[in-house]
Amino acid sequence: MKNKWAAFFLCLFFGGLGIHKFYEGKILLGIVYLFTVGIFGIGWIIDLIILLFKPNPYYI
């Protein structure tokens, strides 16, 4: 179980580094975000939008 707002603010401030993916336990995807700067910014924006519409708390 993960907190929506913790993941959202991690994504907002550190989305290019993939910190929100590490928080969710998606280590491999977090590493991809880290080396591609949030999949060139597009993945970061999409993740922000998706996190806004998830229930709180949400399950991975």
PyMOL Python script that loads the backbone (N, CA, C, O; Angstrom):
from pymol import cmd

cmd.read_pdbstr("""\
ATOM      1  N   MET A   1       0.849  -1.173   0.000  1.00  0.00           N
ATOM      2  CA  MET A   1       0.000   0.000   0.000  1.00  0.00           C
ATOM      3  C   MET A   1       0.901   1.245   0.000  1.00  0.00           C
ATOM      4  O   MET A   1       1.808   1.362   0.824  1.00  0.00           O
ATOM      5  N   LYS A   2       0.644   2.156  -0.918  1.00  0.00           N
ATOM      6  CA  LYS A   2       1.448   3.371  -1.053  1.00  0.00           C
ATOM      7  C   LYS A   2       0.559   4.605  -0.934  1.00  0.00           C
ATOM      8  O   LYS A   2      -0.611   4.583  -1.317  1.00  0.00           O
ATOM      9  N   ASN A   3       1.127   5.669  -0.403  1.00  0.00           N
ATOM     10  CA  ASN A   3       0.412   6.931  -0.258  1.00  0.00           C
ATOM     11  C   ASN A   3       0.487   7.706  -1.574  1.00  0.00           C
ATOM     12  O   ASN A   3       1.568   7.946  -2.111  1.00  0.00           O
ATOM     13  N   LYS A   4      -0.670   8.087  -2.072  1.00  0.00           N
ATOM     14  CA  LYS A   4      -0.764   8.814  -3.342  1.00  0.00           C
ATOM     15  C   LYS A   4       0.001  10.129  -3.301  1.00  0.00           C
ATOM     16  O   LYS A   4       0.724  10.454  -4.242  1.00  0.00           O
ATOM     17  N   TRP A   5      -0.151  10.882  -2.228  1.00  0.00           N
ATOM     18  CA  TRP A   5       0.445  12.214  -2.167  1.00  0.00           C
ATOM     19  C   TRP A   5       1.952  12.163  -1.988  1.00  0.00           C
ATOM     20  O   TRP A   5       2.665  13.033  -2.488  1.00  0.00           O
ATOM     21  N   ALA A   6       2.442  11.161  -1.286  1.00  0.00           N
ATOM     22  CA  ALA A   6       3.897  11.004  -1.167  1.00  0.00           C
ATOM     23  C   ALA A   6       4.492  10.709  -2.542  1.00  0.00           C
ATOM     24  O   ALA A   6       5.508  11.290  -2.924  1.00  0.00           O
ATOM     25  N   ALA A   7       3.853   9.804  -3.282  1.00  0.00           N
ATOM     26  CA  ALA A   7       4.334   9.468  -4.619  1.00  0.00           C
ATOM     27  C   ALA A   7       4.221  10.673  -5.561  1.00  0.00           C
ATOM     28  O   ALA A   7       5.108  10.903  -6.383  1.00  0.00           O
ATOM     29  N   PHE A   8       3.130  11.441  -5.441  1.00  0.00           N
ATOM     30  CA  PHE A   8       2.938  12.596  -6.311  1.00  0.00           C
ATOM     31  C   PHE A   8       4.025  13.647  -6.098  1.00  0.00           C
ATOM     32  O   PHE A   8       4.601  14.152  -7.061  1.00  0.00           O
ATOM     33  N   PHE A   9       4.306  13.977  -4.829  1.00  0.00           N
ATOM     34  CA  PHE A   9       5.305  15.014  -4.569  1.00  0.00           C
ATOM     35  C   PHE A   9       6.723  14.528  -4.869  1.00  0.00           C
ATOM     36  O   PHE A   9       7.575  15.320  -5.271  1.00  0.00           O
ATOM     37  N   LEU A  10       6.980  13.244  -4.678  1.00  0.00           N
ATOM     38  CA  LEU A  10       8.273  12.703  -5.104  1.00  0.00           C
ATOM     39  C   LEU A  10       8.412  12.821  -6.619  1.00  0.00           C
ATOM     40  O   LEU A  10       9.482  13.154  -7.128  1.00  0.00           O
ATOM     41  N   CYS A  11       7.329  12.547  -7.330  1.00  0.00           N
ATOM     42  CA  CYS A  11       7.350  12.658  -8.794  1.00  0.00           C
ATOM     43  C   CYS A  11       7.489  14.113  -9.225  1.00  0.00           C
ATOM     44  O   CYS A  11       8.223  14.415 -10.166  1.00  0.00           O
ATOM     45  N   LEU A  12       6.796  15.003  -8.549  1.00  0.00           N
ATOM     46  CA  LEU A  12       6.830  16.417  -8.910  1.00  0.00           C
ATOM     47  C   LEU A  12       8.232  17.001  -8.772  1.00  0.00           C
ATOM     48  O   LEU A  12       8.705  17.701  -9.667  1.00  0.00           O
ATOM     49  N   PHE A  13       8.893  16.718  -7.660  1.00  0.00           N
ATOM     50  CA  PHE A  13      10.193  17.326  -7.395  1.00  0.00           C
ATOM     51  C   PHE A  13      11.385  16.510  -7.901  1.00  0.00           C
ATOM     52  O   PHE A  13      12.418  17.071  -8.266  1.00  0.00           O
ATOM     53  N   PHE A  14      11.235  15.180  -7.921  1.00  0.00           N
ATOM     54  CA  PHE A  14      12.359  14.322  -8.310  1.00  0.00           C
ATOM     55  C   PHE A  14      11.983  13.348  -9.420  1.00  0.00           C
ATOM     56  O   PHE A  14      12.591  12.285  -9.542  1.00  0.00           O
ATOM     57  N   GLY A  15      10.992  13.699 -10.225  1.00  0.00           N
ATOM     58  CA  GLY A  15      10.505  12.802 -11.278  1.00  0.00           C
ATOM     59  C   GLY A  15      11.544  12.477 -12.323  1.00  0.00           C
ATOM     60  O   GLY A  15      11.557  11.366 -12.855  1.00  0.00           O
ATOM     61  N   GLY A  16      12.406  13.409 -12.626  1.00  0.00           N
ATOM     62  CA  GLY A  16      13.453  13.157 -13.611  1.00  0.00           C
ATOM     63  C   GLY A  16      14.475  12.150 -13.135  1.00  0.00           C
ATOM     64  O   GLY A  16      15.176  11.538 -13.941  1.00  0.00           O
ATOM     65  N   LEU A  17      14.564  11.977 -11.836  1.00  0.00           N
ATOM     66  CA  LEU A  17      15.497  11.004 -11.273  1.00  0.00           C
ATOM     67  C   LEU A  17      14.838   9.656 -10.989  1.00  0.00           C
ATOM     68  O   LEU A  17      15.523   8.696 -10.638  1.00  0.00           O
ATOM     69  N   GLY A  18      13.527   9.576 -11.137  1.00  0.00           N
ATOM     70  CA  GLY A  18      12.811   8.321 -10.944  1.00  0.00           C
ATOM     71  C   GLY A  18      12.597   7.926  -9.498  1.00  0.00           C
ATOM     72  O   GLY A  18      12.338   6.757  -9.212  1.00  0.00           O
ATOM     73  N   ILE A  19      12.701   8.876  -8.577  1.00  0.00           N
ATOM     74  CA  ILE A  19      12.572   8.566  -7.155  1.00  0.00           C
ATOM     75  C   ILE A  19      11.186   7.993  -6.840  1.00  0.00           C
ATOM     76  O   ILE A  19      11.062   7.117  -5.985  1.00  0.00           O
ATOM     77  N   HIS A  20      10.155   8.476  -7.516  1.00  0.00           N
ATOM     78  CA  HIS A  20       8.812   7.952  -7.264  1.00  0.00           C
ATOM     79  C   HIS A  20       8.685   6.498  -7.688  1.00  0.00           C
ATOM     80  O   HIS A  20       7.902   5.755  -7.096  1.00  0.00           O
ATOM     81  N   LYS A  21       9.426   6.080  -8.687  1.00  0.00           N
ATOM     82  CA  LYS A  21       9.410   4.676  -9.106  1.00  0.00           C
ATOM     83  C   LYS A  21      10.108   3.798  -8.075  1.00  0.00           C
ATOM     84  O   LYS A  21       9.666   2.680  -7.811  1.00  0.00           O
ATOM     85  N   PHE A  22      11.192   4.296  -7.494  1.00  0.00           N
ATOM     86  CA  PHE A  22      11.850   3.555  -6.419  1.00  0.00           C
ATOM     87  C   PHE A  22      10.921   3.439  -5.211  1.00  0.00           C
ATOM     88  O   PHE A  22      10.889   2.396  -4.557  1.00  0.00           O
ATOM     89  N   TYR A  23      10.167   4.493  -4.908  1.00  0.00           N
ATOM     90  CA  TYR A  23       9.200   4.482  -3.803  1.00  0.00           C
ATOM     91  C   TYR A  23       8.133   3.408  -4.028  1.00  0.00           C
ATOM     92  O   TYR A  23       7.712   2.740  -3.084  1.00  0.00           O
ATOM     93  N   GLU A  24       7.701   3.247  -5.274  1.00  0.00           N
ATOM     94  CA  GLU A  24       6.682   2.245  -5.592  1.00  0.00           C
ATOM     95  C   GLU A  24       7.251   0.834  -5.654  1.00  0.00           C
ATOM     96  O   GLU A  24       6.498  -0.132  -5.770  1.00  0.00           O
ATOM     97  N   GLY A  25       8.558   0.707  -5.579  1.00  0.00           N
ATOM     98  CA  GLY A  25       9.183  -0.607  -5.623  1.00  0.00           C
ATOM     99  C   GLY A  25       9.521  -1.082  -7.022  1.00  0.00           C
ATOM    100  O   GLY A  25       9.875  -2.246  -7.210  1.00  0.00           O
ATOM    101  N   LYS A  26       9.418  -0.203  -8.004  1.00  0.00           N
ATOM    102  CA  LYS A  26       9.733  -0.536  -9.394  1.00  0.00           C
ATOM    103  C   LYS A  26      11.177  -0.108  -9.680  1.00  0.00           C
ATOM    104  O   LYS A  26      11.425   0.921 -10.308  1.00  0.00           O
ATOM    105  N   ILE A  27      12.109  -0.918  -9.207  1.00  0.00           N
ATOM    106  CA  ILE A  27      13.523  -0.568  -9.229  1.00  0.00           C
ATOM    107  C   ILE A  27      14.053  -0.445 -10.661  1.00  0.00           C
ATOM    108  O   ILE A  27      14.748   0.521 -10.977  1.00  0.00           O
ATOM    109  N   LEU A  28      13.737  -1.397 -11.518  1.00  0.00           N
ATOM    110  CA  LEU A  28      14.248  -1.362 -12.889  1.00  0.00           C
ATOM    111  C   LEU A  28      13.745  -0.130 -13.640  1.00  0.00           C
ATOM    112  O   LEU A  28      14.511   0.528 -14.343  1.00  0.00           O
ATOM    113  N   LEU A  29      12.483   0.173 -13.492  1.00  0.00           N
ATOM    114  CA  LEU A  29      11.931   1.365 -14.143  1.00  0.00           C
ATOM    115  C   LEU A  29      12.519   2.640 -13.543  1.00  0.00           C
ATOM    116  O   LEU A  29      12.703   3.630 -14.251  1.00  0.00           O
ATOM    117  N   GLY A  30      12.812   2.621 -12.253  1.00  0.00           N
ATOM    118  CA  GLY A  30      13.472   3.756 -11.615  1.00  0.00           C
ATOM    119  C   GLY A  30      14.850   4.008 -12.198  1.00  0.00           C
ATOM    120  O   GLY A  30      15.248   5.158 -12.385  1.00  0.00           O
ATOM    121  N   ILE A  31      15.576   2.943 -12.485  1.00  0.00           N
ATOM    122  CA  ILE A  31      16.904   3.078 -13.093  1.00  0.00           C
ATOM    123  C   ILE A  31      16.789   3.630 -14.507  1.00  0.00           C
ATOM    124  O   ILE A  31      17.609   4.448 -14.925  1.00  0.00           O
ATOM    125  N   VAL A  32      15.769   3.183 -15.250  1.00  0.00           N
ATOM    126  CA  VAL A  32      15.547   3.710 -16.605  1.00  0.00           C
ATOM    127  C   VAL A  32      15.253   5.199 -16.538  1.00  0.00           C
ATOM    128  O   VAL A  32      15.793   5.972 -17.329  1.00  0.00           O
ATOM    129  N   TYR A  33      14.399   5.616 -15.600  1.00  0.00           N
ATOM    130  CA  TYR A  33      14.089   7.037 -15.433  1.00  0.00           C
ATOM    131  C   TYR A  33      15.335   7.826 -15.053  1.00  0.00           C
ATOM    132  O   TYR A  33      15.527   8.954 -15.508  1.00  0.00           O
ATOM    133  N   LEU A  34      16.175   7.231 -14.222  1.00  0.00           N
ATOM    134  CA  LEU A  34      17.388   7.898 -13.769  1.00  0.00           C
ATOM    135  C   LEU A  34      18.333   8.193 -14.926  1.00  0.00           C
ATOM    136  O   LEU A  34      18.897   9.285 -15.001  1.00  0.00           O
ATOM    137  N   PHE A  35      18.512   7.242 -15.821  1.00  0.00           N
ATOM    138  CA  PHE A  35      19.453   7.415 -16.924  1.00  0.00           C
ATOM    139  C   PHE A  35      18.875   8.165 -18.124  1.00  0.00           C
ATOM    140  O   PHE A  35      19.630   8.668 -18.956  1.00  0.00           O
ATOM    141  N   THR A  36      17.540   8.246 -18.222  1.00  0.00           N
ATOM    142  CA  THR A  36      16.933   8.942 -19.364  1.00  0.00           C
ATOM    143  C   THR A  36      16.240  10.240 -18.955  1.00  0.00           C
ATOM    144  O   THR A  36      15.517  10.836 -19.753  1.00  0.00           O
ATOM    145  N   VAL A  37      16.459  10.677 -17.718  1.00  0.00           N
ATOM    146  CA  VAL A  37      15.849  11.890 -17.165  1.00  0.00           C
ATOM    147  C   VAL A  37      14.325  11.837 -17.349  1.00  0.00           C
ATOM    148  O   VAL A  37      13.729  12.687 -18.010  1.00  0.00           O
ATOM    149  N   GLY A  38      13.726  10.824 -16.749  1.00  0.00           N
ATOM    150  CA  GLY A  38      12.262  10.703 -16.785  1.00  0.00           C
ATOM    151  C   GLY A  38      11.743  10.396 -18.166  1.00  0.00           C
ATOM    152  O   GLY A  38      10.707  10.916 -18.579  1.00  0.00           O
ATOM    153  N   ILE A  39      12.467   9.542 -18.891  1.00  0.00           N
ATOM    154  CA  ILE A  39      12.158   9.198 -20.286  1.00  0.00           C
ATOM    155  C   ILE A  39      11.951  10.494 -21.074  1.00  0.00           C
ATOM    156  O   ILE A  39      10.930  10.716 -21.723  1.00  0.00           O
ATOM    157  N   PHE A  40      12.981  11.331 -20.975  1.00  0.00           N
ATOM    158  CA  PHE A  40      13.075  12.604 -21.690  1.00  0.00           C
ATOM    159  C   PHE A  40      11.957  13.581 -21.323  1.00  0.00           C
ATOM    160  O   PHE A  40      11.564  14.418 -22.135  1.00  0.00           O
ATOM    161  N   GLY A  41      11.448  13.464 -20.088  1.00  0.00           N
ATOM    162  CA  GLY A  41      10.431  14.382 -19.592  1.00  0.00           C
ATOM    163  C   GLY A  41       9.010  13.966 -19.881  1.00  0.00           C
ATOM    164  O   GLY A  41       8.088  14.391 -19.184  1.00  0.00           O
ATOM    165  N   ILE A  42       8.815  13.153 -20.884  1.00  0.00           N
ATOM    166  CA  ILE A  42       7.458  12.737 -21.260  1.00  0.00           C
ATOM    167  C   ILE A  42       6.883  11.779 -20.220  1.00  0.00           C
ATOM    168  O   ILE A  42       5.734  11.932 -19.805  1.00  0.00           O
ATOM    169  N   GLY A  43       7.668  10.801 -19.800  1.00  0.00           N
ATOM    170  CA  GLY A  43       7.218   9.845 -18.788  1.00  0.00           C
ATOM    171  C   GLY A  43       6.926  10.520 -17.463  1.00  0.00           C
ATOM    172  O   GLY A  43       6.007  10.126 -16.745  1.00  0.00           O
ATOM    173  N   TRP A  44       7.703  11.528 -17.143  1.00  0.00           N
ATOM    174  CA  TRP A  44       7.522  12.273 -15.901  1.00  0.00           C
ATOM    175  C   TRP A  44       6.163  12.984 -15.889  1.00  0.00           C
ATOM    176  O   TRP A  44       5.442  12.916 -14.894  1.00  0.00           O
ATOM    177  N   ILE A  45       5.816  13.653 -16.965  1.00  0.00           N
ATOM    178  CA  ILE A  45       4.532  14.363 -17.067  1.00  0.00           C
ATOM    179  C   ILE A  45       3.367  13.377 -17.019  1.00  0.00           C
ATOM    180  O   ILE A  45       2.370  13.623 -16.339  1.00  0.00           O
ATOM    181  N   ILE A  46       3.489  12.275 -17.733  1.00  0.00           N
ATOM    182  CA  ILE A  46       2.427  11.261 -17.741  1.00  0.00           C
ATOM    183  C   ILE A  46       2.235  10.679 -16.349  1.00  0.00           C
ATOM    184  O   ILE A  46       1.102  10.482 -15.912  1.00  0.00           O
ATOM    185  N   ASP A  47       3.330  10.402 -15.647  1.00  0.00           N
ATOM    186  CA  ASP A  47       3.229   9.867 -14.292  1.00  0.00           C
ATOM    187  C   ASP A  47       2.554  10.846 -13.342  1.00  0.00           C
ATOM    188  O   ASP A  47       1.788  10.424 -12.475  1.00  0.00           O
ATOM    189  N   LEU A  48       2.817  12.138 -13.483  1.00  0.00           N
ATOM    190  CA  LEU A  48       2.144  13.140 -12.644  1.00  0.00           C
ATOM    191  C   LEU A  48       0.631  13.086 -12.842  1.00  0.00           C
ATOM    192  O   LEU A  48      -0.125  13.128 -11.872  1.00  0.00           O
ATOM    193  N   ILE A  49       0.194  12.993 -14.079  1.00  0.00           N
ATOM    194  CA  ILE A  49      -1.238  12.949 -14.384  1.00  0.00           C
ATOM    195  C   ILE A  49      -1.858  11.661 -13.852  1.00  0.00           C
ATOM    196  O   ILE A  49      -2.938  11.690 -13.262  1.00  0.00           O
ATOM    197  N   ILE A  50      -1.183  10.538 -14.056  1.00  0.00           N
ATOM    198  CA  ILE A  50      -1.704   9.250 -13.590  1.00  0.00           C
ATOM    199  C   ILE A  50      -1.824   9.234 -12.067  1.00  0.00           C
ATOM    200  O   ILE A  50      -2.810   8.734 -11.526  1.00  0.00           O
ATOM    201  N   LEU A  51      -0.825   9.779 -11.379  1.00  0.00           N
ATOM    202  CA  LEU A  51      -0.868   9.788  -9.919  1.00  0.00           C
ATOM    203  C   LEU A  51      -2.010  10.643  -9.374  1.00  0.00           C
ATOM    204  O   LEU A  51      -2.539  10.346  -8.302  1.00  0.00           O
ATOM    205  N   LEU A  52      -2.394  11.682 -10.080  1.00  0.00           N
ATOM    206  CA  LEU A  52      -3.514  12.512  -9.630  1.00  0.00           C
ATOM    207  C   LEU A  52      -4.838  11.751  -9.611  1.00  0.00           C
ATOM    208  O   LEU A  52      -5.711  12.047  -8.796  1.00  0.00           O
ATOM    209  N   PHE A  53      -4.990  10.780 -10.497  1.00  0.00           N
ATOM    210  CA  PHE A  53      -6.257  10.059 -10.607  1.00  0.00           C
ATOM    211  C   PHE A  53      -6.276   8.728  -9.858  1.00  0.00           C
ATOM    212  O   PHE A  53      -7.277   8.015  -9.911  1.00  0.00           O
ATOM    213  N   LYS A  54      -5.197   8.380  -9.164  1.00  0.00           N
ATOM    214  CA  LYS A  54      -5.186   7.162  -8.369  1.00  0.00           C
ATOM    215  C   LYS A  54      -5.871   7.416  -7.036  1.00  0.00           C
ATOM    216  O   LYS A  54      -5.848   8.532  -6.517  1.00  0.00           O
ATOM    217  N   PRO A  55      -6.492   6.353  -6.477  1.00  0.00           N
ATOM    218  CA  PRO A  55      -7.099   6.519  -5.152  1.00  0.00           C
ATOM    219  C   PRO A  55      -6.000   6.582  -4.085  1.00  0.00           C
ATOM    220  O   PRO A  55      -4.865   6.169  -4.320  1.00  0.00           O
ATOM    221  N   ASN A  56      -6.358   7.103  -2.919  1.00  0.00           N
ATOM    222  CA  ASN A  56      -5.406   7.163  -1.820  1.00  0.00           C
ATOM    223  C   ASN A  56      -5.912   6.325  -0.667  1.00  0.00           C
ATOM    224  O   ASN A  56      -7.014   6.594  -0.188  1.00  0.00           O
ATOM    225  N   PRO A  57      -5.198   5.344  -0.194  1.00  0.00           N
ATOM    226  CA  PRO A  57      -3.930   4.799  -0.686  1.00  0.00           C
ATOM    227  C   PRO A  57      -4.181   3.873  -1.875  1.00  0.00           C
ATOM    228  O   PRO A  57      -5.307   3.433  -2.109  1.00  0.00           O
ATOM    229  N   TYR A  58      -3.130   3.590  -2.608  1.00  0.00           N
ATOM    230  CA  TYR A  58      -3.259   2.689  -3.745  1.00  0.00           C
ATOM    231  C   TYR A  58      -2.293   1.525  -3.557  1.00  0.00           C
ATOM    232  O   TYR A  58      -1.321   1.607  -2.806  1.00  0.00           O
ATOM    233  N   TYR A  59      -2.592   0.452  -4.258  1.00  0.00           N
ATOM    234  CA  TYR A  59      -1.793  -0.769  -4.145  1.00  0.00           C
ATOM    235  C   TYR A  59      -0.997  -0.994  -5.420  1.00  0.00           C
ATOM    236  O   TYR A  59      -1.481  -0.724  -6.519  1.00  0.00           O
ATOM    237  N   ILE A  60       0.202  -1.481  -5.272  1.00  0.00           N
ATOM    238  CA  ILE A  60       1.065  -1.750  -6.424  1.00  0.00           C
ATOM    239  C   ILE A  60       0.858  -3.179  -6.846  1.00  0.00           C
ATOM    240  O   ILE A  60       1.483  -3.637  -7.803  1.00  0.00           O
TER     241      ILE A  60
END
""", "prot")
cmd.dss("prot")
cmd.show_as("cartoon", "prot")
cmd.util.cbc("prot")
cmd.orient("prot")
